[in-house]
């Protein structure tokens, strides 16, 4: 009886740790997706507002204001 209770408790704690792990992995992927989305928005904005395509990739290639 006591061993059965320990087994159930260990299974329960393992299930909780798995849920925490999956939440961490999910939050990592959401953060990765969000940063990629922001980078793509910045890239396409820089291409649309600059006369050179590489203005976002290489600093100093912006259109000089005279």
Rosetta blueprint (number, residue, H / E / L):
1 X L
2 X H
3 X H
4 X H
5 X H
6 X H
7 X H
8 X H
9 X H
10 X H
11 X H
12 X H
13 X H
14 X H
15 X H
16 X H
17 X H
18 X H
19 X H
20 X H
21 X H
22 X H
23 X H
24 X H
25 X H
26 X H
27 X H
28 X H
29 X H
30 X H
31 X H
32 X H
33 X H
34 X H
35 X H
36 X H
37 X H
38 X H
39 X H
40 X H
41 X H
42 X H
43 X H
44 X H
45 X H
46 X H
47 X H
48 X H
49 X H
50 X L
51 X L
52 X L
53 X H
54 X H
55 X H
56 X L
57 X L
58 X L
59 X L
60 X L
61 X L
62 X L
63 X L
64 X L
65 X L
66 X L
